[in-house]
């Protein structure tokens, strides 16, 4: 009999009972892995992300050490503007820096011409390389940064947690700002479609800084940008996850978006969030990565068992994951404990 070529996680999300919850970790091919640090010593960040063979190698690192059900390709949320030639540098302990911040409508016109097969060809090649090496039971995830979060880096120059340029633009000329974010959103949709064409089974949109957005701006303006992205993906049959952080003030508004799943943080339990999101969407999360960083292996296993038990009581699909990315310095043993515990608990 020919083996099933559909990844376990995608079979689960389509309704097939697999006996347990799928599990993976955001940033799972990151600085906590010694094998990642060894490669990083030989390459700059953008060399790693833009050389398809290196990006593929790094993306696949977790499979050698950890029992994950999905691989998310190695890249960054600013790869799209980087591919367009915007001068973006990665500085250790600081993050991405946009050397010439975009602070006008004219500056955002650059996204009109974004062609993913031209400007980010290396992304498609990396995904194709990963797909060739990936066991058929493992899912491949693509991703991009959401317009608000990517815009925050491009407008500020770097993340400063106050976002004074972004927020001033939002307050003083919201109509113009949303036109800029919409241009970025249209490019993001093309970028995610390209990733799916290149082999990604599902894509995730990261909106890390959405917690800094006031409710009025989301409701009146930004929701339309997200609606366009997720509706475009849904129309082409591309499953999509929306990741947000510290955004409980927006939950009822976000729940109206046509997404496949919501990746949720640690501020509320899955049971509480279950009441606030439509039952048609799966929830992904939401173990606090601080526990993996600072806890003992028995503590990680206990917290994972409790999370699985809680998820088992919900009448919706759940993907086990962290509340946000795994942190540098996390013991690999703790990451393995989370994953092993999750896959060993049958529901």
ABEGO torsion letter per residue (X at the ends): XBBBABBAAAAAAAGBBAGBBBBBBBGABBAABAAAAAAAAABBAAAAAABAAAAAAAAAAAAAABBBABBBBBBBAAAAAAAAGBBBBBBBGAEBBBABBBABAAAAAAAAABBAAAAAAAAAAAAAAAAAABBAABBBBBBBBBAAAAAAAAAAGBBAGAGAAAAAAAAABAAAAAAAAAAAAAAAAAAAAAAAAAGBABBBBBBAAAAABBAAAAAAAAAAAAAAAAAAAAAAGBBBBBBBBGAAAAAAAAAABBBABBBBBAABBAAAAAAABBAABBBBOBBBAAAAAABBAAAAAAAAAAAAAAAAABBBBBBBBBABBBBBGBBAAAAAAAAAAAAABBX
